[in-house]
Amino acid sequence: MIADEHCASDHCITCADEGIPMRVLLVDSDRELALCVDAAGARSSVEVALVAHPSPGDVLLVHAGTALTRLDAEALT
């Protein structure tokens, strides 16, 4: 397979998951976890160790239960 074929996909080539924007509701800094909610209202516990100092209200890109980066607030709408 050619690598470029995978780059155009909206899903991870390893696990077929997609990155989902989620808003932080609560943060447990000691355990590096956050309670987050997606645009449909579904809540999930998310590992936030890769994102520096997440705060309630932040929008994170979440893949496989792990926050990868902070997004603009409009990303969740």
C-alpha positions in Angstrom: 0.0 0.0 0.0 1.0 3.6 -0.6 1.3 5.8 2.5 -0.6 8.6 0.8 -3.7 6.4 0.5 -4.0 6.3 4.3 -3.4 10.1 4.8 -6.6 11.0 3.1 -8.7 8.8 5.4 -10.7 10.3 8.3 -9.9 7.2 10.4 -6.8 5.8 12.0 -5.2 3.1 9.8 -4.3 1.0 12.8 -7.6 0.8 14.7 -10.2 2.5 12.4 -11.1 5.0 15.2 -11.5 8.7 14.3 -10.5 11.7 16.3 -13.5 13.3 18.0 -13.6 16.8 19.4 -14.7 16.7 23.1 -15.2 19.5 25.7 -13.6 19.1 29.1 -16.1 19.2 32.0 -13.8 18.2 34.9 -10.1 17.5 35.3 -8.3 15.1 37.7 -4.8 16.5 37.4 -3.3 13.8 39.8 -4.5 11.0 37.6 -4.2 12.9 34.3 -7.8 12.2 33.4 -10.7 14.4 32.4 -14.4 13.9 32.1 -15.3 15.1 28.6 -18.5 15.4 26.5 -18.9 15.2 22.7 -21.2 17.1 20.5 -24.0 14.5 20.9 -23.8 14.7 24.7 -22.0 11.4 25.3 -19.6 11.6 28.3 -16.2 9.8 28.5 -13.2 9.6 30.7 -10.2 10.8 28.7 -6.5 10.5 29.4 -5.0 14.0 29.1 -1.3 13.4 29.8 -0.3 14.6 26.3 -2.1 18.0 26.6 -0.6 20.6 28.9 -2.9 21.8 31.7 -6.3 21.1 30.2 -9.1 23.1 31.9 -12.9 22.9 32.0 -14.3 24.4 28.8 -11.3 23.4 26.6 -12.0 21.4 23.5 -9.7 18.4 22.9 -9.2 16.1 19.9 -9.7 12.6 21.4 -8.6 9.4 19.8 -9.0 6.0 21.4 -9.6 7.6 24.8 -6.6 9.8 24.7 -6.5 13.6 24.2 -4.0 14.4 21.4 -4.3 18.2 21.2 -6.3 21.2 22.1 -8.7 22.6 19.4 -10.5 25.9 18.9 -13.7 26.1 20.8 -15.7 26.1 17.5 -14.5 22.6 16.7 -17.2 21.1 18.9 -20.2 22.8 17.2 
